[in-house]
Amino acid sequence: MNNKITVIGAGLAGCEAAWQAANRGVDVTLYEMKPHKKTPAHKSDSYAELVCSNSLRSAVISNAVGLLKEEMRRLGSLIMEAADATEVPAGSALAVDRTKFSDYITDKIKNHPRITVIEEELTSIPEEGVVVVATGPLTSDGMAAYLKNYLDEKEFYFFDAAAPIVDAASINFDRAFYASRWGKGEASYINCPMEKDEYEAFYEALIGAKEAEIHDFDHEEQKDLTVFEGCMPVEVMAKRGKETLLFGPMKPVGLWDPRYPDKEFHAVVQLRQETLDKTMYNIVGFQTHLTFGEQKRVFSMIPGLENAEFLRYGVMHRNTYINSPKLLDSSYALKKAPRIFFAGQMTGVEGYVESTSSGLVAGLNAARLVLGQEKVDFPDTTAIGALAHYVSDENVVKFQPMNVNFGIIRPLEKRVKGGKAAKNEALANRALDIIMSIVPGI
């Protein structure tokens, strides 16, 4: 094979795949349809755009996604480099200034000597050469139709949503206050507390609010929305029961207003910093499918947001993914055509970090394929390997998108004393030792 790889899509997975391959001496042609064409969910011309949230979730390695991030750092991940360089305070989580984050990655990709970017939409897989398909859950209609036919599979999809962003200057701090749950890390979240009567009025308004139509999708799809649990619209969650939000995004425990340290609240809405200059905040867990007018009306009922200026309203979009256990191996290569790799959320890995990990594995192994080297099969004792083995496990009958978790990582051979936290820490330490033993060979 010639010493060249084609990567389709400059999202998180595509950029990571291109970076991994190029850094191993392979020339990469990266196709990206932006800025000439965008999906309804895309706003920026930059690559690796974060559509739903600016959070990459937990930063601690005793959490599976924190472990996955640390593994990728040690494997030379561009996305993790960008995240660490553009981090904003978020307690024990890793959140980024999404504009600076995407700009950082775009600059690195465009200026890499072995990466050539072609801003053009591809609607089919090139017939020759090694290819990484990383068109994302927001795959264009043309490519989605091609893949459905090429893979001879029924199209899979689910819906997820993004949360609104408000202007920090419009938040009323007579009611709102800064704090992080249980006092962990810097007091970086803005908290809007509610009394019981305020919550009940908000709840009734929320469950009765009008939902928006989803553009470009037919009415049959809208009748029975399949939503991913991790990005469930807040109004859908609320309809599961009056108390549901109090155990989810409006959970009040561990949060105290420093002005009234003994006061307990019935519910609390949190806002997380979006930008390094602290001018924009997103409403945590408030992904939504409501019309823009209803978002303004209902979310302005939250104490502290009475006069909030909404800089971006929440939107819902469809995510496409393939039946990976049937189609892919643990290197994310297509079983029927091993020169073709898939990466990103379309493989059924769910989340920014998980998508990046699949791009790292696919890009690394695509490079090794053109260089005539054996592919790296990351073991399921690591987070990155466990995720790859899960999405390629032929024993999975009803395949659904999956976040990384310790349940898919191979258990320890010996029992560890100290409970769940000690066990997870031992799993993480074992995984990092294994990653470091692999690094010199790749």
N, C-alpha and C positions, 0 to 999 in steps of 0.2 A: 504493500500500500504506500501511496505517496505520503510525505511527511506533512500532512495537513488535515485539519479537522474543521467541519462546519458546525457551528452552534446556532440554533434558531431560537431567538428570544433573549433579550437583555434584561430579564428580571433578576431576582436574587440568584436563582439556580443557574441561569444562563451565564451571568457574569462570573459566578464562582467557577463554573465548568471551564469557561474560556481562560480564566486566570490560572487555574491549576494546570491546564494543558500547555499554555504558553510558557509558564515558568519551568516546564520540563523540556523546553527546546522544540516545541511543536508549533507550527504556524496555524493560526486560527482565523477563520472568517466568521464574523459574528453578524447575523442578520437581525435587524430590529425594525419594526414597522413605524415606531415613533421617530420623529414628530409628525410624519405625514398622515398617520392614522392612529387613532386611540379608541379604546373601548369606552363605554359610558362611565366606568369607574375610574379611569385614568385622568389625571389632571395635569401632570408635569411632563415635560419633554425629557427629563433625566432618566437614567437607567435605575434599575433596582428600586422602583417606586414602592413605598409602603402605603398600601391602599386602605387597610382596615384600622391599624393602630400604629403608634410609634413605640410600642413596647415589645421587646424580645423576651419578656417574661423573666423568670427568676434568675438571679445572678449567682446563687450558691450551688456548689457542686453536689450537695446532699439532695438537691432536686434534679430530676432527670434532664430537664432542659438546660439547667445550669451546667451539668456535666457535659452535655452535648456541645455546648458553646466552648467549654474549656478544651475538649478534644479537638475541635476545629481550630482553635487558636494554635495548638501545638502542631497542627497539620498545615499551617500557613494560610489560613482562610482570609481572603480579601474582605469578605463581608464582616467578619469579626474585627478585623483591623479598622474598618470604617466605623463600626459601631462603637468601639472603644475610643476612637478619635472624636466622635460627635455625641458622646454620652451626655444626657441631661439627668439631674437628680430624680430618682424614683424609688427611694427606700432600698429594699432588698432586691429590686428588679433592675434590669438593664433596659433603659429607654433612651431614645436618640432624638436629636433634632432632625426630623425626617428630610427636610430640604438639604441641609448640610451633608447628611448621610448619603443621599442619592447623588449629590454633586461630587462628593469625594470619590465614590465608586465610578461615576461617569468619567471623571478626569483620569483615574488610574487605567481604566479600560481603553480610552481613546489614545492614551499616550504610551501604551505598552508596545514595544517595537515588533512584537510577534502577533499582535492582534489587529486585524483589519475590520473596521465596522462598515457595513453596508446598510444604509437606512432604507430598507425596502421590505415589503411584506412577501413572505414565501407562503404559498398555499399547498405545497407538497414537499415531500422529502427528496433531496437530490438522489439520483439513481446510482451514483458512485461515491466512494469514499466513506470515511468515518463521520458520523453525524450524531450530534446531541440535540434532541428535540426538547426544548425547555420553553415552550410557548405559554406555559402557565395555565392556571385555572381560568384565566380570561382569554383563552385561545380565540383567535378571530374566527368568524363564521366559516371562511373558506378553508382554513386549515382544519378546523373541527370536522367539517364534512368529509374532507380527505381522509383524516385519521379514522373516522368511523368506518369508512369503506375499506381502507387499507388493513385495519386490524380485524375487520369482520366481526365487530362487536357492537352490541347495543350501547348507545351513548349513556354514560353515567354523569350525573351532576347532582349538586346540592346548592343551596343558596346560603350565602353569608352576607354580613352587613358591616358597615362602618359607623362609628359614633360621631356625633357632632363636635365641632371645635368652637370655642368661644374666645372673645377678646378679654384678656385678663383685666384690662382697665375698666371693664363694664361690670365686674363682679362686686357685689355689695359685701364688704368685710365687716359691716355691723352684725351680720349673721354668719358669714363664712369665717373659717380659721385655717391656719396651716398646721398640719400634723401628719405623721406617718403611723400606721397601725402598730400598736404596742410600743411606740417610741423607737422603732427600728430605723437606724440611719438618720439622715437629715430630715427635718420636718418639711418635706418637699411636696406633699399633696395638699390641695385646697379642699376643705371639707365643708359641705353644706348640710347642717343637721335639720332634722324634722321632728316635731312633736307628733303624737299619735293622730290628732285631728288633721294636721297638715298632710300626713302620709295617706290617710284614708281618702281625703279629697283628691290628692294627686293620683292615687291608685285608680279611683273611679274614672277620672279624666283620661288616664292612660289606656285602660282597657276599652274605653268607648271611643277612642280617637280613630280618625279615618286613616287607612293605610293607602300607600301610593301604589299605582300600577308599576309593574316592572317592564320597562321598555325593551323592545326587541324579542320578548318571549311570548309564546302564545298563551291563550287564556286557560287551556287545559293544565299547563304547568303551574299556573298561579292558583288553581283550585286546591292543590295539595302540595304545598311547599315543603320540600325536604331540607331542613336547615341543620347546619353543623352545630352541635351543642356548644362548642367553644366560642361561636360567634352568633349565638341566638339573639334575635331582636328582643329588646327589653319588653316590648308589649306582648310578644309571644310567651316569654317567660312569665310575665305577670298573670296571664290567663290560666296558668297552671295552678294558681291558688293565691289567695290574698297575702299569705305570709312568705311566698316564694322569694320575693325580692329581698326580704329581710335576712335571708340566708345566702344571698348572692351579692349583686352589685351595691345593694343598699344596707349591707350588714353594718350595724353600729358598734359591735364589740371592739375593744382595744383602741377606741378613738375618744380623745377628751379635748375639749376646748380649754386651752391654758388659762383663759379668763375665768372659767367656771370649772375647776378641776374635779368637783364632786358631782357634776351634773351628768346624768345618763340620758341618752337620746333614743328615740324610738326607731329612727332610721337615719342613715348618713349617706349622702351622695358624694363621691370623690371625683376630683378633677386632677389629671396628671399633666405635667409640664410637656409642651410640644416643642418649644424652641429654647435655645441656649439663653436668649435674652428675656425669657419668661413673659413674653407678650401674648402667648397663645396656650390654651389648655383644652384637653379633650375630656369629655365626660366618661369616666371609666365604666365599662360594662353597659353603656347605653347605645349599643348598636341598634339601629332602628330601621323600620320599613314604613314609618309614618310619612305623610305628606309634609312638605316644608312648613306650610302654615300651621299644621297641627304640632309639629316639633316646637315651633316658636311658642304656641299657646300653652302646651302641656309642660314643656321643660322650664318655661318661665315661672311655673308654680313652685319650683324648687327654691327654698329660702336661700337668698344670696344671688340667685340668677333672675330676679324679678325684671331687671332691665338689661339682661345680658345681650350682647351683640354677637350673633352667630356668624362666624367667619366661614364656616362650612357646615352644611347640614348633613346628617347621616343618609346613606344610600344603601340599597341592597343590590347585589349582583349575583349572577350564576357562576359557579365554579365547575369546570369540567374535569373529570378524572377517569382513568382507564382501569380495566380489570387487571391490575398488576400481578397478582398471584398466578394468573394463567399466562400472562404475556412476558414477564420480565424475570431475569435471574438476579442474584444478590449484588451484581455489579451495576444494576439498572440497565443491562443490555437486553435487547429484544431477542427472545429465544429463537424465533424463526429467522432472524436476520441480525446476527451478533455485531455487525458493523454499526448498528443503530442503537443509540442509548436514549433513554428518556430521563428527565430530571424535573424536579419541582413538584408543586402541589398536584399536577395532573397525574403523578404516580400514586397518589393516595396518601402521601405524607402530608400532614396538616400543620401549618404554622410556618412563620418566617424562617425560624432556625432549622426546622426539619427540612424545609425546601432547600435551604442552602446546603445542608449536609448531603442531600441526594445529588446536588450539582457538583459538590466536591468529589464524591465517589465516582460519578459518571465522567467528569472531566479528567480525573486522574487516570481512570482505567481506559478511557478513549485514547489518551496520550500513550499509555503503555502498549495499547493494541497497535498503533501505527509505528511504534518504535520496536516492535517485535519482542516485547517483554511480557511476562506473565502478569495477568491481572491480579490486583490485590483484593482478597476476600476478607474484609474486616470481620472479625469474629463477633458472635452475639454476646460476648462478655463485655463489649464496648457499646456505648449508646449509638454511635454512628453505624456500627455493624448490626445491632439488634433491630434497628429501624429498617435497614436494607433487607435483612432476613425476614422480617415480618411482612413487608409488602411483596416479597417474592415467594412466600410460603404457600405451596399448592394445597395445603390442608385447610387453608382459610376458605370457608364456603361462602359466607355472606360478607363480602369485602366492603368495609366502610373506611373513610378517612381516619387516620390515627395520629395523635400527638405522641411524641416520645414519652415513655414512662418506664419506671423500674420493673413493671410487670412483664415487659417483653425482653428484658435483659436476663441472661442465664443466671440462675440463683447461685449463691456462694456454696462452696462444697462443705464448709463447716458453719455451724451456727455461731452467730455473734451475740454476745451479751450486750445489753443496753437498749434494747427496743428497736423500733423502726429507724430512728435517726442514726443509731450506730450501724445498723445493717446497711442503710443507704450510703453512709460515708465509706464503709468497707467496700461496697460495690463500686463506688466512684474511684477510690484509690486503686483498686484492681484494674479498672478500665484505663485509667491514666498510665499506669505502669505498662499495660499492654500496648497502648498507643505509642509510648516513647520507645518501646522495643521495635515497633514497625517503622517509625520515622526514618532511621538511618538507611533503610532499604528502598525508600521511595524518593 
